[in-house]
Amino acid sequence: MLIRLSHTFMSQTSHCIPDFLIRQAEEVARRESTTVDSIISIALSSQVSAWNVRDTFEQRAARGKVEDLSEILASAPDAPPAPGDEVD
């Protein structure tokens, strides 16, 4: 079932969520003066975004070649690290 709120379409779904997690979501919702639905949507959005970033990095890493890295490092200037970038 799709529900339109403002300019966003939302799907209404049913899921099993552990009691302890719902209690935490309820507490956060109270603190933030929002709904549990909003907290769950924000948390889900954040996690999906994190997975997408990870997948993007993995895909880019798979395209990389050691030979290219050697060329990139060889082109770096032979200079001391910038202030604050030193390794102790």
N, C-alpha and C positions, 0 to 999 in steps of 0.2 A: 504494500500500500504506500503510495507516495503522498506526502503532505507538503503543501507549499507554505512556507513561512517567509514573509518578506519577499526577497528576490531569490531565495534558495529553495530548491526542492529537497525534501527529506524523506527517507524511507523509514517506515515504522517496522521494527523487527523485535524479536524476542530472543533473549540470550540468558544462559545460566551464568551468573557471576557469583563468586564466593561471598558469603555473608560478610566476612571481615573487610573485603574490598568495597562492598556497598556501604558499609558503615563509615569507612574512610572517605569515600566519595561524598556521602551525606554531610560529614563534618566539614570537608573542604567547601562544599556548596553553601553551607550556612555561613562560613567565614567570608566567602567571596560574594555573598548575597546573589546567588544564582541557583540554577536547578541542577539536579543530579544528571539529567540528560545533557546539559551543557558541559558539565565536568567530564562525562564519559566521551562526548564528541571531541572535546579539546584533547583529552588524553589519547584517544584513538588517532586523531589527526597527527599529533606529535610523534607517536610511535611509527605510524605508516611513513611519515616523512623521514624519520631516522633510518628505517629499512631501505627506503628509496635512495638515500644518500650513500648508505653502505653498498648497495647494489651498483650504484654509479661508480664509486671508487673501485670496486672489484672489477667491473667491466673495463675501466680505464687502465687498471693495473695489468689486466690480461693482454691489453694491446701493446703494453710497453715492451721494450727490448733492452737487454743489458748493454748492447752496443751503443744504443742511443744515450743511455745514462753516462757511459764513459765519455762520449763526445760532449755532453752537456757539462759534466764536471771538468773536463779539460778546458772548456771555454771560460770557466769561472776565473776571475782575477786572483792573483796570488797576493792577497792583502790580509792584514789582521782583521779579526771580527770587529764589527761596529760596537761602540760602547753599549754594554748591557747584554751583548750576545756571546760574551766569553763563556767558555766551559771551564769550570773549576776542577 
